[in-house]
Amino acid sequence: MEATATVEQLETEAQSLSAKVERLRREIAVMKQQLVPQLPIKDSVRVAGHAEFRAALEKVVSENRELLTRLAK
C-alpha cells in the first residue's frame, strides 16, 4: 500500500515537473520572439544560451532525472 502511494506521488511529481518544463519552454520561446528580432544575428546566439534560461531548464531537467531514477527503482 505504501509503495503504491509513493509511486503515485512520484508520478504526480513527474507530471508537475513536465508541466514546468513545458511552461519554461513556452516562456523562453516568447522571450526569444521578443528579443531575437531586435538583435543582430551574432547576438541572437547569446540570447538562445542565456545563463538564466539555461540554469532554470537545467534545474528542471535535473529534477526530472531524479524522479525518473526514483520511479525506475
N, C-alpha and C positions, 0 to 999 in steps of 0.2 A: 504494500500500500504506500509506504513512504517513498519507495523508488519511483512509483508511478507519479506521485506528486512532484518529485524532483524533476523527472523527465518533462512533465507538463510545464513546470516553472521554467526550465531551460528552453523549451520550445517557445514559450511566451517571450522570454528574454531575447531569443534569437530573432523572433518576428519583430520585436521592438527595435532591435539594432538594425535589422534590414530596412525598416521604415526610416530610421535615422539616416542610413546611408543614402537612400533614395532622396530624402529631403535635402541632404547636403549636396548631392549631385545636381538637383534642380536649382538650389541656391547658387552653386558655382556656375552653372550654365547661364543663369540670369545675369550674374555679375560679369561673366565673360562677354555676354552680348552687350552689356552696357559699357564695358571698359575697352575691350579689344578694338572695336571700330575707331575709337578715338586715338589710338596709339599707333605709332609706326610699327611695321611688321616685326622688326627685331625686338621691340618691347613686348609684343604680344606673347612671345615665348616665356618671358619672365612672369607675366600675369598668369599664364597657364600653370606654372610651377610655383606659384606664390606660397611662401612658407606657412602662412596661416591656414590656407586651404589644405595644403599637404598635411600639416600637423593634425588638423581635425579629421581628415579622412584616414590617416594612419592610425589614429586612436580608435576610431570605429572599426576599422578592419582588424586591428589587434583584438578588440573585444569580441568581434565575431569569431575570430580564430579560436580564442579561448573557449567560447561557448560551444563551438563545433567539436573541439577536443573533448570537452566535458560530456557532450552528447554521445560521442563515439565510444566512451568508456562503458 
